[in-house]
């Protein structure tokens, strides 16, 4: 199944760092998502975009994982020539992960 079937996501950015959250719709799915969606899986999924480290933070009380992706935005919003490189669409791309 794709993550979008059981979760939603939000994205933020600061400089060359993208912050992508993954929030399950039902708390019953949180443990499975926590097990299957590791920082390594996210790093591999974004390998063409993210050049730095991916750090995962767990927020079990919210049923959420937060991924901070470094060196992810082509130098940042004001330096990148890429369309929408500031990462607002990265949340949709995260939700395309198959688990």
C-alpha positions in Angstrom: 0.0 0.0 0.0 1.1 3.6 -0.5 1.5 5.9 2.5 -1.1 8.3 1.1 -3.7 5.6 1.8 -3.1 5.7 5.6 -1.4 9.0 6.3 -1.1 12.7 5.3 1.9 15.0 5.2 2.9 18.6 5.6 6.2 20.2 4.5 8.2 23.2 5.6 11.5 24.6 4.7 14.2 26.8 6.1 17.2 27.6 4.0 18.5 24.4 2.5 16.6 22.1 4.9 13.3 20.5 4.3 11.1 19.4 7.1 8.5 16.8 6.1 5.9 15.4 8.6 4.0 12.1 8.2 0.8 11.8 10.2 -1.3 8.7 10.3 -5.1 9.0 10.0 -5.7 6.2 12.5 -3.4 5.6 15.6 -3.6 1.9 15.0 -1.3 2.4 11.9 1.4 4.3 13.8 3.5 1.4 14.9 3.6 -0.1 11.4 4.5 3.2 9.8 7.2 3.8 12.5 8.6 0.4 11.7 8.5 0.6 7.9 9.3 4.3 7.3 12.8 4.8 8.5 15.2 7.7 7.9 17.1 5.3 5.6 14.0 4.5 3.5 13.2 8.2 3.2 16.8 9.1 2.3 16.8 6.4 -0.4 13.4 7.6 -1.7 14.7 11.2 -2.0 18.2 10.2 -3.2 18.0 12.5 -6.3 17.0 15.5 -4.2 18.5 15.1 -0.7 22.3 15.3 -0.6 22.6 15.5 3.2 21.5 13.6 6.2 17.9 12.6 7.0 16.9 12.6 10.7 13.7 11.1 11.9 11.8 12.4 15.0 9.0 10.4 16.5 5.9 12.0 17.9 3.8 9.0 19.1 1.2 11.1 21.0 0.4 12.7 17.6 0.8 9.6 15.5 3.4 11.4 13.5 7.0 11.1 12.3 9.0 14.2 11.3 11.8 13.9 8.8 14.4 16.7 8.7 16.3 16.5 5.4 19.6 18.5 5.2 21.0 19.8 1.9 17.7 19.1 0.3 16.7 22.3 -1.5 19.4 23.0 -4.1 20.9 25.7 -1.9 17.6 27.0 -0.6 14.7 29.0 -1.9 16.7 32.2 -2.8 19.6 30.3 -4.4 17.9 27.5 -6.3 16.8 27.9 -9.9 14.5 24.8 -9.6 10.8 25.3 -9.8 9.2 24.7 -6.4 12.5 23.5 -5.0 11.6 24.9 -1.6 9.8 21.6 -1.0 6.1 22.2 -0.8 5.6 19.2 -3.1 8.0 16.9 -1.2 5.1 15.9 1.1 3.3 14.4 -1.9 6.4 12.6 -3.0 6.9 11.1 0.5 3.3 9.8 0.5 4.2 7.8 -2.7 6.4 5.4 -0.7 5.1 1.8 -0.9 5.0 0.0 2.5 
